Amino acid sequence: MHLMKYLMLSFFFLVTSLLNAETTITLSGVHNCCKSCTNGITKAGSSVDGVTVTAEGKTVTVTAKSKSGAKKAVEAIMAAGYFGTSDASEEKSASSLSTAKPAKKLTEATVSGAHLCCQKCANAMIEAVKSVPGVTEHTIVSKASTFTIKGDFTEADLLNSMHKAGFTGVVK
């Protein structure tokens, strides 16, 4: 009888510990050039209940009470205009969706939602955009909420270049 009780209690504690297990996701290559970037990253990710976020250099660590909380925090960080490569396989596949689209040719695009809090951010975005084949001009400035790009380029090349620089945004 004691053995049965012991086994039941052991099983209960095992299940309870699995249900309460924390989830950690590490993002690499995130643009984080100043205190405002760091604050923006941590504020966005920590806006999800039960989540803590640390941003050190280009590495962001998201720790959550649940897997869904961690995923929501990563989505919030991306919605704030930052991008990183995740160590979580689900996040990797989600972040590669932009590169799976057919190459959509553009002569002009407006990008919104990219993080441009300071001149260092703007300079990093300018370098990313200049590296896109076919881009001839841009309107990127510090603190802008949107910018325009002109030339003969693909949406995929633009997004890939932004992602490599640690940024994301919505291209229209």
C-alpha positions in Angstrom: 0.0 0.0 0.0 2.8 2.4 0.8 4.5 1.6 -2.5 1.3 2.5 -4.4 1.0 5.7 -2.5 4.6 6.5 -3.2 4.2 5.8 -6.9 1.1 8.0 -7.1 2.8 10.9 -5.3 5.9 10.5 -7.5 3.7 10.6 -10.6 1.8 13.6 -9.4 5.0 15.5 -8.7 6.5 14.6 -12.1 3.3 15.8 -13.9 3.2 19.0 -11.8 6.9 19.8 -12.5 6.4 19.2 -16.3 3.4 21.5 -16.3 5.2 24.2 -14.5 8.4 24.0 -16.6 9.8 27.3 -17.8 10.4 27.8 -21.5 13.5 29.8 -22.7 14.0 31.1 -26.2 17.2 32.8 -27.2 17.2 35.2 -30.2 20.5 36.0 -31.9 21.4 38.8 -34.2 18.9 41.3 -32.8 19.6 44.9 -33.5 20.4 46.5 -30.1 22.7 49.5 -30.4 21.7 51.7 -27.4 19.7 51.8 -24.1 16.5 52.8 -26.0 16.8 49.6 -28.1 17.4 47.5 -25.0 14.4 49.1 -23.2 12.2 48.7 -26.3 13.1 45.0 -26.6 12.5 44.2 -22.9 9.3 46.3 -22.7 7.8 44.6 -25.8 8.6 41.0 -24.6 7.8 41.7 -20.9 4.4 43.0 -21.9 3.3 39.3 -21.9 2.3 38.0 -18.5 4.8 35.6 -16.9 7.6 36.6 -19.2 11.0 38.1 -18.4 13.3 39.4 -21.1 17.0 40.2 -21.1 18.8 41.9 -24.0 22.6 41.8 -23.9 24.3 42.9 -27.1 22.7 41.1 -30.1 21.3 38.3 -27.9 17.8 38.4 -26.4 16.7 35.8 -23.9 13.0 35.2 -23.3 12.0 33.2 -20.3 8.4 32.3 -19.8 6.2 30.2 -17.6 4.7 28.6 -20.7 5.7 27.8 -24.3 2.8 29.9 -25.5 3.9 32.9 -23.4 7.4 32.6 -24.8 6.0 32.6 -28.4 3.8 35.6 -27.7 6.8 37.5 -26.3 8.9 36.8 -29.4 6.0 37.9 -31.5 5.7 41.1 -29.4 9.5 41.8 -29.9 9.1 41.3 -33.6 6.0 43.6 -33.7 8.2 46.3 -32.1 10.5 46.1 -35.1 13.3 43.8 -34.0 14.3 40.5 -35.5 16.5 37.6 -34.4 17.2 34.0 -35.3 15.7 31.7 -32.7 17.1 28.6 -31.1 13.6 27.2 -30.9 12.7 25.1 -34.0 9.1 26.4 -34.2 10.3 30.0 -34.1 12.9 29.3 -36.8 10.2 28.0 -39.1 8.0 30.9 -38.4 10.7 33.4 -39.1 11.6 31.8 -42.4 8.1 32.3 -43.8 9.1 35.6 -45.3 11.8 33.9 -47.4 9.5 31.2 -48.6 7.3 33.6 -50.5 7.8 33.9 -54.3 10.0 36.9 -55.2 7.7 39.8 -55.5 9.3 42.5 -57.7 8.9 46.1 -56.4 9.8 49.5 -57.7 8.7 51.3 -54.5 7.8 50.1 -51.0 6.9 51.7 -47.8 8.1 50.0 -44.6 6.4 50.5 -41.3 7.0 49.1 -37.9 10.8 49.0 -38.1 12.6 50.1 -35.0 14.5 53.4 -35.6 14.9 55.0 -32.2 18.2 56.8 -32.9 20.8 57.7 -35.6 22.7 54.4 -35.0 19.5 52.5 -35.7 18.8 54.6 -38.8 22.4 54.1 -40.0 22.2 50.3 -39.5 18.9 50.3 -41.5 20.4 52.4 -44.2 23.3 50.0 -44.6 20.9 47.0 -44.7 18.7 48.7 -47.4 21.7 49.8 -49.5 22.9 46.1 -49.6 19.6 45.1 -51.4 20.3 44.6 -55.1 18.4 47.2 -57.1 17.6 49.8 -54.4 18.4 53.3 -55.6 17.0 55.6 -52.9 15.4 55.6 -49.5 13.9 58.0 -46.9 15.2 56.4 -43.7 15.7 58.9 -40.8 16.0 58.5 -37.1 12.7 58.2 -35.2 10.6 57.7 -38.3 7.7 55.4 -38.1 7.8 54.6 -41.9 10.2 55.0 -44.7 10.1 54.5 -48.5 12.5 52.6 -50.7 12.7 53.0 -54.5 14.5 51.0 -57.2 14.0 47.6 -58.8 14.2 45.0 -56.0 12.3 42.1 -54.5 10.4 42.1 -51.2 12.2 39.0 -50.2 15.7 40.6 -50.7 14.5 43.6 -48.7 13.2 41.6 -45.8 16.2 39.2 -45.7 18.6 42.2 -45.6 16.6 43.8 -42.8 16.5 40.5 -40.9 20.3 40.1 -41.2 20.6 43.6 -39.6 18.3 42.6 -36.8 15.2 44.5 -37.9 11.8 43.6 -39.2 8.9 45.6 -40.5 5.8 45.5 -42.7 6.4 46.1 -46.4 3.6 47.6 -48.4 
